[in-house]
Amino acid sequence: MIGGMTDVSGLSIGILGGTGDQGKGLARRFALAGHEVLIGSRSAERAQEAAASLGEAGPVRGAANAAVAAEADIVIVAVPYDGHRALLESLRDELAGKIVVDCVNPLGFDKQGAYALPVEEGSAAQQAAAVLPGSRVVAAFHHVSAVVLLDPAVEKVDLDVLVLGDDREATDLVQALAGVIPGVRGVYGGRLRNAHQVEALTANIISVNRRYKAHAGIRITDV
């Protein structure tokens, strides 16, 4: 984290959609950093299988989404956008009072590649905030390559994570959480109303990766 010493040690991290590559990659890195990680899925069995596949990383457990949302100290939302609203609506009570980190990118794909989808609320993160008025919603981890996160040969991830939100304590904590992954730095990126362009930038990064056969991320200079 830049300019702060927020302590995130001992916090358990739940990942809704943790059976997908991005969720599983984040689970692996947080477990390697010593956090207890709970992988959530609509199917508890699938979640347990995903957790078992990460056994070398550290303490990872799998359970149904509702159980993970209720138990974890911090919850990361890493589900496909088309199921985003419905899932959060179903977990409103379990997520009340918690920091909810939304890393969902509303994207479409056609023959020309990836493109940003319109969201009525402005962004997936703002949609989460509208659906979860009792939670502290933060936007982060949008541009992290799942391939890199899952690759055991990659010890340090060369990346800045933009963290957006309206609650300073919550964004400070998520910046510090990003920093437990070796090589990663959490950088404050503005209020939640600015999450749209961060989510949409993922389409540009996908285009970069396809053209250059890479797993590119972003770095912010001069901070």
Number of C-alpha atoms within 10 A of each C-alpha: 19 13 7 10 10 14 11 15 13 10 15 19 25 32 29 29 24 29 25 17 17 25 24 25 22 25 33 27 24 23 23 20 17 16 21 21 30 29 34 34 24 15 13 18 14 18 26 20 15 24 27 15 13 20 13 12 18 19 20 25 21 26 24 20 25 20 18 26 30 17 15 22 19 22 26 29 25 26 24 14 16 11 9 20 16 11 19 20 14 13 17 18 15 18 26 16 15 19 23 27 27 28 27 23 26 21 17 13 11 7 5 7 12 17 18 18 18 14 13 9 14 15 25 25 31 23 18 27 22 15 18 22 13 15 19 21 29 28 35 30 25 22 24 24 22 16 13 18 23 18 11 11 8 12 13 12 17 17 22 23 25 25 29 29 27 15 14 13 13 20 28 23 22 30 27 23 23 25 20 20 23 16 13 21 23 25 24 20 17 15 16 20 15 17 28 22 12 21 24 20 17 21 22 14 19 21 18 15 15 13 9 10 10 13 16 19 19 13 14 11 6 4 6
